[in-house]
Amino acid sequence: MSPSLESRTEPSAVVRLIENIEQAVRGKREAVTLCVTALVAGGHVLLEDVPGTGKTTLARALAKSIAGSFRRIQFTSDLLPADVLGFSVWSQKEECFRFEAGPIFANVVLADELNRSSPRTQSGLLEAMNSRSVSIDGETRPLPDPFLVIATQNGLEFEGTQPLPESQLDRFLFRLKLGYLDEASERELLLGDDGSDRVAGIGPVMELSDVLELRAAAAKVHQDPGLVDYALQVVRATREHGELALGASTRAALGWMSAARALAVVEGRSFLLPDDLKRLAGPCLAHRLVPLEGHLGGGEGPAQRVLIDLLEAIAPPL
């Protein structure tokens, strides 16, 4: 029987989950924490990075740690929406159409190289992410709960890709980069790696019902009205900024607050802090901002720099 919500929302419960994933994913504490935060918030994650940085391992380890089902979909130019969502086939034995569920019907779905598929296939996946269900032959079929999509794309390779438009990027709660391992973690991995599957060595530390309880706890996190006004001020400032053609949407504002409440639960709190919002501003908002032409150069990205400037200029409530 699953432990009570009160005992499972203690910091040690989520810390055990994060540390369990870290047995397979070394040196990526922040990325692992934010993926767990997205799971608790009911959002989805876009991992944009070069191959070989542990994206698949992270998704598999997360699914196994919560005793959830996992499916990986390799997106290619010839992949059809039915290959992702499923389709109906005629059964001669039963003399009726039988639904064959696609790989989208899993608790954790890895959409690998999403930007290599056609816009039609991308839209089919993102619609399922948004509605948490698929409609085929006039029948709506709910997806598993909890349901998390971790999509990947290589931000440096553009040959044969179909970049996600802003309306579809807006469906992702976070956009993250894993990056290369630090030297100490990579050395430890090279010294100890015997070629075995690191995910195979971990087991579940949480049940699916526990994830739903954590999600319910996040919905009850206290958010001071002053923090809501602060978030609203930042979001509206992005819409009026001279270097941005497109600011953060209302969906972005809702996702930002939802993610901050989930982060509070992940860290064992029942109340929201200004630092929760500031910490998540980049992962949650930057990919939803579109710079004006002529403001595309420089450093860590124009959208990220605009957010940094706004967070420094707008004081959070005490």
Secondary structure, 3 states (H helix, E strand, C coil): CCCCHHHHCCHHHHHHHHHHHHCCCCCCHHHHHHHHHHHHHCCCEEEECCCCCCHHHHHHHHHHHCCCCEEEEECCCCCCHHHHHEEEEEECCCCEEEEEECCCCCCEEEEECHHHCCHHHHHHHHHHHHHCEEEECCEEEECCCCCEEEEEECCCCCCCCCCCCHHHHCCCCEEECCCCCCHHHHHHHHHHCCCCCCHHHCCCCCCHHHHHHHHHHHHCCECCHHHHHHHHHHHHHHHHCCCEEECCCHHHHHHHHHHHHHHHHHCCCCECCHHHHHHHHHHHHHHHCEECCCCCCCCCCHHHHHHHHHHHHCCCCC
